[in-house]
Amino acid sequence: MNNNIPVPGVSRHNRISDEGLQRLEKQLASNLKISKVVLAQWIKRYGDPARNLIKKYACYTGDMG
């Protein structure tokens, strides 16, 4: 029996990390149309680092938080 079976999904600890911010920047750089609601969730979770990335790619509006 293999006890090292990976668990699907990404742990909360790994989501709230530089890796998560790198994913956000990759999405922003790809010029994907990300909704304001989703961008606001990034800001809520990651705070100023996410806000700064969103501003860098000119996707920030004052109502995002």
C-alpha positions as CSV (number, residue, x, y, z in Angstrom):
1,M,0.0,0.0,0.0
2,N,1.4,3.4,-1.0
3,N,1.0,6.0,1.8
4,N,2.6,8.7,-0.4
5,I,-0.4,9.2,-2.6
6,P,-0.7,12.9,-3.4
7,V,-3.8,14.7,-2.3
8,P,-5.5,16.7,-5.0
9,G,-5.7,20.4,-4.8
10,V,-3.3,23.0,-3.4
11,S,-3.0,23.4,0.3
12,R,-3.9,26.8,1.8
13,H,-0.3,27.3,2.9
14,N,1.0,26.9,-0.6
15,R,-1.7,29.2,-2.0
16,I,-0.8,32.0,0.3
17,S,2.8,32.3,-0.9
18,D,5.1,33.7,-3.5
19,E,3.9,30.9,-5.7
20,G,0.4,32.2,-5.7
21,L,1.6,35.7,-6.6
22,Q,3.6,34.3,-9.4
23,R,0.4,32.6,-10.7
24,L,-1.4,35.9,-10.5
25,E,1.3,37.7,-12.4
26,K,1.4,35.0,-15.1
27,Q,-2.3,35.4,-15.6
28,L,-2.1,39.2,-15.7
29,A,0.9,39.1,-18.2
30,S,-1.1,36.7,-20.4
31,N,-3.6,39.5,-20.8
32,L,-6.5,37.2,-19.7
33,K,-9.7,39.0,-19.0
34,I,-9.9,38.5,-15.2
35,S,-13.1,39.8,-13.6
36,K,-12.9,42.6,-11.1
37,V,-14.5,40.3,-8.5
38,V,-11.7,37.7,-8.9
39,L,-9.0,40.4,-8.8
40,A,-10.7,41.7,-5.6
41,Q,-10.4,38.2,-4.1
42,W,-6.7,38.1,-4.9
43,I,-6.3,41.4,-3.1
44,K,-8.3,40.2,-0.1
45,R,-6.2,37.0,0.2
46,Y,-2.7,38.5,-0.6
47,G,-3.1,42.2,0.3
48,D,-0.7,44.9,-1.0
49,P,1.6,42.5,-3.0
50,A,-1.4,41.5,-5.1
51,R,-2.7,45.0,-5.4
52,N,0.7,46.2,-6.6
53,L,0.8,43.5,-9.3
54,I,-2.8,44.3,-10.4
55,K,-1.8,48.0,-10.6
56,K,1.4,47.1,-12.5
57,Y,-0.8,45.6,-15.3
58,A,-3.3,48.5,-15.2
59,C,-6.2,46.3,-14.1
60,Y,-6.8,48.0,-10.7
61,T,-9.9,50.0,-9.9
62,G,-10.6,51.7,-6.6
63,D,-13.6,49.5,-5.8
64,M,-11.5,46.3,-5.6
65,G,-10.4,47.0,-2.1
